[in-house]
């Protein structure tokens, strides 16, 4: 029996650890789904006037703004499943009460990047947003070609001379100038906890199988 003690102990401990990681991911899944439901509820709430004072914890707050684009824009490399590669158009926007903010007007395909988009009056319902897109591997913007690789609110605000405040358009009244709104949505927020849990449970099953195979080999050597 002593021959079986060590592999059984390792097998039980290994399976216990791996199973606990799987159940932890299931708890994380419940937490993530509750968070996504809360975000969705906030996205769908009634729009309010643009706040005088703002902080990033106001992310996803629906707002209504009216005013005029400045004609200056930043084009962020993007794409959609339906239209392929293109750019998100981030315009400087002056509200009716004189505030300068960033407006994510939406998507244009590659063929229409250089189309003229002079100043135009718009009425916009959208959401405050501080995207977390820039990482250590994100290239610096190509300013000569006006191609950015992430929506970096502070950097974009400095470039266009606005407050570090981004409104992502959900619906627009006025001349669209070929730009298609890309509203904020929870679909872009990663939620991989179920697949992680399944992976841990599968590894636990493999670990149990390897333990049984080792015990069988030890038993075979006794005969």
C-alpha positions as CSV (number, residue, x, y, z in Angstrom):
1,X,0.0,0.0,0.0
2,X,2.9,2.3,0.6
3,X,3.6,2.3,-3.1
4,X,0.2,3.8,-3.8
5,X,0.3,6.4,-1.0
6,X,2.5,9.1,-2.8
7,X,0.8,9.0,-6.2
8,X,-2.7,9.0,-4.6
9,X,-1.7,12.0,-2.4
10,X,-0.3,13.9,-5.4
11,X,-3.3,13.1,-7.5
12,X,-5.8,14.2,-4.8
13,X,-4.0,17.4,-4.0
14,X,-3.5,18.3,-7.7
15,X,-7.1,17.6,-8.6
16,X,-8.3,19.7,-5.5
17,X,-6.2,22.7,-6.6
18,X,-7.2,22.5,-10.2
19,X,-10.9,22.1,-9.3
20,X,-10.7,25.0,-6.9
21,X,-9.3,27.2,-9.7
22,X,-12.3,26.1,-11.9
23,X,-14.8,27.0,-9.2
24,X,-13.1,30.3,-8.6
25,X,-13.5,31.1,-12.3
26,X,-17.2,30.3,-12.0
27,X,-17.5,32.8,-9.1
28,X,-15.7,35.3,-11.2
29,X,-18.2,34.6,-14.0
30,X,-21.1,35.4,-11.7
31,X,-19.3,38.7,-10.7
32,X,-18.6,39.6,-14.3
33,X,-22.1,39.0,-15.4
34,X,-23.5,41.1,-12.6
35,X,-21.0,43.9,-13.5
36,X,-22.0,43.7,-17.2
37,X,-25.7,43.9,-16.3
38,X,-25.0,47.0,-14.2
39,X,-23.0,48.6,-17.1
40,X,-25.8,47.8,-19.5
41,X,-28.4,49.4,-17.2
42,X,-26.2,52.5,-17.0
43,X,-25.8,52.7,-20.8
44,X,-29.6,52.5,-21.2
45,X,-30.5,55.1,-18.6
46,X,-31.9,58.5,-19.4
47,X,-29.4,61.0,-20.9
48,X,-28.5,64.0,-18.9
49,X,-26.8,67.3,-19.7
50,X,-23.0,67.3,-19.9
51,X,-21.7,67.5,-16.3
52,X,-19.7,70.6,-15.3
53,X,-17.3,68.4,-13.3
54,X,-16.5,64.9,-14.4
55,X,-14.4,61.9,-13.3
56,X,-13.7,58.5,-14.9
57,X,-16.2,56.8,-12.6
58,X,-18.9,58.5,-14.8
59,X,-17.9,56.1,-17.6
60,X,-20.9,55.0,-19.6
61,X,-23.2,57.9,-18.4
62,X,-25.6,58.8,-21.2
63,X,-25.5,62.5,-22.1
64,X,-27.0,64.9,-24.6
65,X,-24.9,67.5,-26.3
66,X,-25.6,70.0,-29.1
67,X,-23.1,72.2,-30.9
68,X,-20.7,72.2,-33.8
69,X,-17.7,70.2,-34.9
70,X,-14.5,72.1,-35.4
71,X,-13.4,70.4,-38.6
72,X,-10.4,69.0,-36.8
73,X,-10.4,65.3,-36.2
74,X,-8.3,62.2,-35.1
75,X,-8.7,59.0,-37.0
76,X,-8.3,55.9,-34.9
77,X,-7.6,52.6,-36.7
78,X,-10.7,50.4,-36.2
79,X,-13.0,48.0,-38.1
80,X,-16.4,46.3,-38.1
81,X,-17.5,42.9,-39.0
82,X,-19.9,44.2,-41.7
83,X,-17.6,46.9,-43.3
84,X,-14.1,45.6,-42.6
85,X,-11.2,47.9,-41.8
86,X,-11.5,51.6,-41.3
87,X,-11.3,54.4,-38.7
88,X,-13.2,55.8,-35.8
89,X,-13.6,59.6,-36.3
90,X,-12.8,61.6,-33.1
91,X,-13.8,65.2,-33.7
92,X,-13.2,68.3,-31.8
93,X,-16.7,69.6,-30.7
94,X,-17.8,72.9,-29.3
95,X,-21.0,72.8,-27.3
96,X,-23.6,75.5,-27.4
97,X,-22.3,76.8,-24.1
98,X,-18.8,77.0,-25.4
99,X,-17.1,73.9,-24.0
100,X,-14.6,72.1,-26.1
101,X,-14.8,68.3,-25.9
102,X,-14.0,65.2,-27.9
103,X,-16.8,63.5,-29.9
104,X,-16.4,60.0,-31.2
105,X,-18.7,60.3,-34.2
106,X,-18.3,56.7,-35.3
107,X,-16.9,54.7,-38.2
108,X,-15.7,55.4,-41.8
109,X,-14.2,52.8,-44.0
110,X,-10.7,53.1,-45.5
111,X,-12.0,54.6,-48.8
112,X,-13.6,57.6,-47.1
113,X,-10.9,58.5,-44.5
114,X,-9.8,61.5,-46.5
115,X,-13.3,62.8,-47.3
116,X,-13.8,66.4,-46.3
117,X,-15.7,66.8,-43.0
118,X,-15.9,70.6,-42.5
119,X,-17.6,72.0,-39.3
120,X,-21.2,71.0,-39.0
121,X,-23.9,71.4,-36.4
122,X,-25.0,68.2,-34.6
123,X,-27.3,67.1,-31.8
124,X,-25.8,64.0,-30.2
125,X,-27.1,61.5,-27.7
126,X,-24.2,59.3,-26.5
127,X,-22.2,58.1,-23.5
128,X,-19.2,59.4,-21.6
129,X,-16.3,57.1,-22.1
130,X,-12.7,56.6,-21.0
131,X,-11.5,53.7,-23.2
132,X,-8.7,51.5,-21.8
133,X,-7.2,50.7,-25.2
134,X,-3.6,51.9,-25.0
135,X,-1.0,49.3,-23.8
136,X,2.7,49.0,-23.6
137,X,2.8,47.6,-27.2
138,X,0.5,50.2,-28.7
139,X,2.4,52.2,-31.4
140,X,2.7,55.9,-31.1
141,X,0.3,57.9,-33.4
142,X,1.4,58.5,-37.0
143,X,0.7,62.3,-36.8
144,X,1.7,62.9,-40.4
145,X,-1.0,60.5,-41.7
146,X,-3.4,61.3,-38.8
147,X,-3.6,57.6,-37.8
148,X,-3.9,56.6,-34.2
149,X,-3.9,53.1,-32.8
150,X,-5.9,53.6,-29.7
151,X,-8.4,56.1,-28.2
152,X,-6.2,57.8,-25.6
153,X,-8.4,60.5,-24.1
154,X,-5.7,62.7,-22.5
155,X,-3.5,62.6,-25.6
156,X,-6.4,63.2,-28.0
157,X,-7.6,66.1,-25.9
158,X,-4.1,67.7,-26.0
159,X,-3.9,67.2,-29.8
160,X,-7.3,68.8,-30.5
161,X,-7.2,71.4,-27.7
162,X,-10.2,70.1,-25.7
163,X,-11.2,69.0,-22.3
164,X,-10.2,65.4,-21.6
165,X,-13.8,64.4,-22.0
166,X,-15.0,62.0,-24.7
167,X,-18.6,61.5,-25.8
168,X,-19.3,58.4,-27.9
169,X,-22.2,59.1,-30.2
170,X,-25.2,56.6,-30.1
171,X,-27.6,58.7,-32.2
172,X,-26.9,61.9,-34.2
173,X,-29.2,64.5,-35.6
174,X,-27.6,66.6,-38.4
175,X,-25.3,66.0,-41.3
176,X,-23.6,62.7,-40.8
177,X,-20.9,63.3,-43.4
178,X,-20.7,59.6,-44.1
179,X,-19.8,58.7,-40.5
180,X,-21.7,55.8,-38.9
181,X,-22.1,55.9,-35.1
182,X,-20.6,53.1,-33.1
183,X,-22.4,53.2,-29.8
184,X,-20.8,52.0,-26.5
185,X,-21.8,48.4,-25.9
186,X,-20.9,45.7,-23.4
187,X,-20.0,43.2,-26.2
188,X,-16.5,44.7,-26.3
189,X,-15.9,43.9,-22.7
190,X,-14.0,40.6,-22.3
191,X,-15.8,37.8,-20.4
192,X,-13.8,34.6,-20.7
193,X,-14.3,33.2,-17.2
194,X,-16.5,30.2,-18.3
195,X,-13.9,29.1,-20.9
196,X,-11.2,29.4,-18.2
197,X,-13.3,27.3,-15.8
198,X,-13.8,24.6,-18.4
199,X,-10.1,24.5,-19.1
200,X,-9.2,24.1,-15.3
201,X,-11.8,21.3,-15.0
202,X,-10.4,19.5,-18.1
203,X,-6.9,19.8,-16.7
204,X,-8.2,18.3,-13.4
205,X,-9.7,15.4,-15.4
206,X,-6.4,14.8,-17.2
207,X,-4.5,15.0,-13.9
208,X,-6.9,12.4,-12.4
209,X,-6.4,10.2,-15.5
210,X,-2.6,10.4,-15.2
211,X,-2.8,9.5,-11.5
212,X,-4.9,6.4,-12.2
213,X,-2.5,5.4,-15.0
214,X,0.5,5.7,-12.7
215,X,-1.3,3.6,-10.0
216,X,-2.1,1.0,-12.7
217,X,1.6,0.8,-13.7
218,X,2.7,0.4,-10.1
219,X,0.2,-2.4,-9.7
220,X,1.4,-4.1,-12.9
221,X,4.9,-4.2,-11.6
222,X,3.9,-6.2,-8.6
223,X,2.9,-9.1,-10.8
